[in-house]
Amino acid sequence: MIKHPNVVRLYETLETDNSYYMVMELCHGGDLLDRICDKKRLAEREVRRYTRQILSAVEHLHCQGIVHREFKQTNKKPAKK
């Protein structure tokens, strides 16, 4: 299991004859795109914090031999302050 504060946890996978299910961590507060749209403008300090979190998560995944397939704002969960 991947454990990193900026990576959503995958707890379990289930497969049926015609479906595949993933039980994942519940994340509150929307995604990064929601945060950007709500605020209209982010302070440079906040952008730096988000950038560090994203790069830290991607580096952690790469060290595990994992590549993120869809890298976009709607797939990013802003971390709590």
C-alpha positions in Angstrom: 0.0 0.0 0.0 1.2 3.5 -0.9 1.4 5.7 2.2 2.0 9.4 1.6 0.1 12.4 3.1 -0.7 13.7 -0.4 -1.7 10.4 -2.1 -5.3 9.1 -1.6 -5.2 5.7 -0.1 -6.5 2.6 -1.8 -7.8 0.3 0.8 -9.3 -2.6 -1.2 -10.1 -3.7 -4.7 -13.0 -6.0 -5.6 -13.7 -7.6 -9.0 -17.0 -9.2 -10.2 -17.7 -10.7 -13.6 -18.4 -7.3 -15.2 -17.1 -4.7 -12.8 -14.0 -3.6 -10.9 -14.4 -1.6 -7.6 -11.8 0.4 -5.7 -12.4 1.3 -2.0 -10.5 4.5 -1.5 -10.0 7.1 1.2 -12.8 9.6 1.6 -11.5 13.1 0.9 -13.4 16.2 2.0 -13.1 19.7 0.6 -13.2 19.1 -3.1 -10.2 19.0 -5.5 -7.5 21.6 -6.4 -9.5 22.9 -9.4 -12.5 23.6 -7.1 -10.1 25.6 -4.7 -8.7 27.6 -7.6 -12.1 28.4 -9.0 -13.5 29.4 -5.6 -10.7 31.7 -4.8 -10.2 33.1 -8.4 -6.6 33.9 -7.4 -4.1 32.1 -5.2 -1.3 33.7 -3.3 2.2 32.8 -4.4 2.8 31.2 -1.0 -0.2 28.9 -1.5 0.8 28.0 -5.0 4.3 27.0 -3.8 2.8 24.9 -1.0 0.5 23.0 -3.5 3.4 22.6 -5.9 5.7 21.1 -3.2 2.9 18.7 -2.2 2.3 17.6 -5.7 6.0 17.1 -6.5 6.5 15.2 -3.2 3.6 12.9 -4.0 4.8 12.3 -7.6 8.4 11.7 -6.5 7.1 9.2 -3.9 5.1 7.3 -6.6 8.0 7.3 -9.0 10.3 5.8 -6.4 7.7 3.0 -6.1 7.8 2.5 -9.8 4.3 4.1 -10.3 3.4 6.7 -12.9 0.3 8.9 -12.6 -1.8 8.4 -15.7 -4.1 11.5 -15.6 -2.2 14.5 -14.1 -4.8 17.3 -13.9 -6.2 19.7 -11.2 -9.4 17.6 -10.8 -7.3 14.7 -9.6 -5.5 16.7 -6.9 -6.7 16.9 -3.3 -5.6 20.1 -1.6 -3.9 19.1 1.7 -5.1 20.6 5.0 -3.1 23.6 6.2 
